[in-house]
Amino acid sequence: MVTAKKSVIKKRAPVKRVAPVKNQDITDKVIDLIKWVDSPFKLISVVLIAFVAFAGYFAWDSRQVILGAISNKKTELKEPLLVEAIAKSLIYDLSADVVIVNSVNLQANSRTTILAMSNQGREKSLEGAINALFTSTPEHNKAVITMFQGEVACEPFEPSSKLGEYAVKHGVTYMCRGSVPPEQGRFVGYIAVGFKLPPKDISQAKTRINLASMEMSE
C-alpha cells in the first residue's frame, strides 16, 4: 500500500527592513538647497555662508595654538623706522617686489599694517589700515595657521583686500608670509613678501624671511 507524501510548507523568513541611509538625507537636503537657489542673490548668500563657516573651522581647529599665542604675547615689533630698514634689506636680498608688515591683535581678530613697501619705496596711504586676521578667504586662513605654527607659508597669490591689490599692482603673483617672531606661540605680527615669480630657492627665501622677522621683534 503506497502512502502519499505529506507536502511540507516552508515558511518565508521575515524580511528585514533596511534603515534609511543618512547619506540619502544629506543628498535630499543638497537637492532642496539647489532648488532653493533660484536667484543670484541667494547664490551669493550661500557662498558667503560657506566661506564664513570655513574660516571658523580653521580658527576652531587651531584654537590651542591661538590661545597659546594670546597668553604668551610678550614680544613687540620694533619701531617703524627700524622695520623699514630691515624690509629694504629683505627686498634687496630676495629680489622681492613688495614687503608688507602687519601687527596683529588676536583678541580682536585684526591686523594693522605698519609698513607697505615696494622696490620703488613706501606706500604710506596704506599704513595704519586695519583688516580682519581670519577672513572669508580659505587660502589666507591656511597661511595664518601656518604662521601660528612657526612656519613660513609660500603660495600663489590672489588679492582679497586693498593691500592685495597694491601687491598685484606691482606684479606680485607669489607670496611668502612669516610670523614675527618666527617661534611658535609668539605671534605678534607677520611679514608678507611678494614676488613676480616664485623664488628659485624657496627654502633659502624662508630662512631669510625668518631672519628678518627675528630682527623686527624685540
C-alpha positions in Angstrom: 0.0 0.0 0.0 1.5 3.4 -1.1 1.2 6.3 1.2 1.1 9.8 -0.1 3.9 12.1 0.9 2.9 15.0 3.0 3.7 18.3 1.4 5.9 20.5 3.6 5.1 24.2 3.5 8.2 26.2 4.1 7.8 29.5 6.0 9.4 32.5 4.4 12.0 34.3 6.6 10.8 37.7 7.7 12.1 40.5 5.5 14.4 42.8 7.4 13.6 46.5 6.8 16.6 48.5 5.8 17.1 51.6 7.9 17.2 54.8 5.8 20.7 55.8 4.9 21.9 59.0 6.3 23.7 59.9 3.1 20.3 59.9 1.4 19.1 62.5 3.8 22.1 64.6 3.1 21.6 64.2 -0.7 17.9 65.3 -0.3 19.0 68.4 1.6 21.5 69.3 -1.0 18.9 68.8 -3.7 16.5 71.0 -1.8 19.2 73.7 -1.4 19.9 73.6 -5.2 16.1 74.0 -5.8 16.0 77.0 -3.4 18.9 78.8 -5.1 16.9 80.3 -7.9 18.4 83.7 -8.0 21.9 85.3 -8.0 21.2 86.9 -4.6 20.5 83.5 -3.0 23.6 82.0 -4.6 25.8 84.8 -3.2 24.3 84.3 0.2 25.1 80.5 0.2 28.7 81.1 -0.9 29.3 83.8 1.8 27.9 81.5 4.5 30.2 78.7 3.3 33.2 80.9 3.4 32.5 82.2 6.9 32.0 78.6 8.1 35.3 77.6 6.6 37.1 80.4 8.3 35.5 79.5 11.6 36.6 75.9 11.1 40.2 76.9 10.8 40.1 79.1 13.9 38.4 76.3 15.9 40.7 73.6 14.7 43.8 75.6 15.7 42.3 77.0 18.9 45.1 75.7 21.2 47.8 77.3 19.1 45.8 80.6 19.0 45.1 80.6 22.8 48.8 79.9 23.4 49.9 82.8 21.3 47.4 85.1 23.1 48.7 84.1 26.6 52.4 84.2 25.6 52.3 87.6 23.9 55.3 89.4 25.4 57.2 90.2 22.3 56.7 93.5 20.4 57.5 94.8 16.9 60.3 97.3 16.7 59.6 100.9 15.8 58.6 101.6 12.1 62.0 103.2 11.1 63.9 100.1 12.1 61.3 97.8 10.5 61.7 99.8 7.3 65.4 99.4 7.2 65.0 95.6 7.7 62.4 95.5 5.0 64.7 97.3 2.5 67.4 94.8 3.1 64.9 91.9 2.7 63.7 93.3 -0.7 67.4 93.6 -1.8 68.5 90.1 -0.7 65.5 88.3 -2.1 64.9 90.4 -5.2 61.4 90.8 -3.9 58.8 93.3 -5.3 56.7 94.0 -2.2 57.1 93.7 1.6 54.1 94.3 3.9 54.5 94.2 7.7 51.4 93.8 9.9 51.0 93.8 13.7 48.2 91.6 15.0 45.6 91.7 17.7 44.5 88.1 18.3 41.7 89.1 20.8 40.1 91.4 18.2 40.9 89.2 15.2 42.6 92.1 13.5 45.8 93.1 11.7 47.2 96.6 11.4 49.5 97.5 8.5 52.6 99.3 9.9 54.6 99.1 6.7 53.8 98.8 3.0 56.8 98.9 0.7 57.7 98.1 -2.9 61.1 98.2 -4.5 60.1 101.7 -5.5 59.5 103.0 -2.0 56.9 103.1 0.8 53.1 103.4 0.3 52.2 105.4 3.4 48.5 105.7 2.3 48.0 102.0 3.2 49.8 102.1 6.5 47.5 102.2 9.6 44.8 100.2 7.8 43.0 97.7 10.0 41.7 94.4 8.5 40.5 91.1 9.8 43.2 88.5 10.6 40.9 85.5 9.8 38.9 86.3 6.7 36.5 84.5 4.3 39.4 83.5 2.1 40.5 79.9 2.8 44.0 80.3 1.3 44.6 83.3 3.6 43.4 81.5 6.7 45.7 78.5 5.9 48.6 80.9 5.7 47.7 82.4 9.1 47.5 78.9 10.7 50.9 78.0 9.2 52.4 81.2 10.7 50.9 80.4 14.1 52.8 77.1 13.9 56.1 79.0 13.4 56.4 78.2 9.7 56.7 80.4 6.6 53.8 79.9 4.1 54.6 80.4 0.4 52.0 80.0 -2.3 50.5 81.6 -5.4 48.8 84.9 -4.5 45.3 86.1 -5.1 44.3 89.6 -3.7 41.5 89.8 -1.2 42.0 93.4 0.1 43.4 96.8 -0.8 46.8 95.6 0.3 46.5 92.6 -2.0 45.5 94.9 -4.9 48.6 97.0 -4.1 50.8 93.9 -4.4 49.2 92.9 -7.7 49.7 96.4 -9.0 53.4 95.8 -8.6 53.2 92.5 -10.4 53.0 90.1 -7.4 51.8 86.6 -8.3 53.5 84.7 -5.4 53.6 85.5 -1.7 55.5 84.2 1.3 54.3 85.0 4.8 56.2 84.6 8.1 55.3 85.3 11.7 57.1 87.9 13.8 58.9 86.5 15.7 59.3 83.1 13.9 58.8 81.0 17.1 55.5 79.1 17.5 53.2 80.7 20.1 54.8 84.2 19.9 52.7 85.7 17.1 52.6 89.5 17.3 52.8 90.3 13.6 53.9 89.0 10.3 55.8 89.8 7.1 54.3 89.3 3.7 56.9 89.2 0.9 55.6 89.4 -2.7 57.3 88.2 -5.9 56.5 88.4 -9.6 57.8 84.9 -9.9 58.4 82.2 -7.2 61.9 82.3 -5.8 64.3 79.8 -7.3 65.2 78.5 -3.8 62.1 78.5 -1.6 64.0 77.1 1.4 66.6 79.9 1.2 63.8 82.5 0.9 62.0 81.1 4.0 65.3 81.2 6.0 65.9 84.8 5.0 62.3 85.8 6.0 62.7 84.2 9.4 65.9 86.1 10.0 64.2 89.4 9.1 61.3 88.5 11.5 63.7 87.9 14.3 65.3 91.3 13.6 61.9 93.0 13.6 60.9 91.7 17.1 62.2 92.8 20.5 
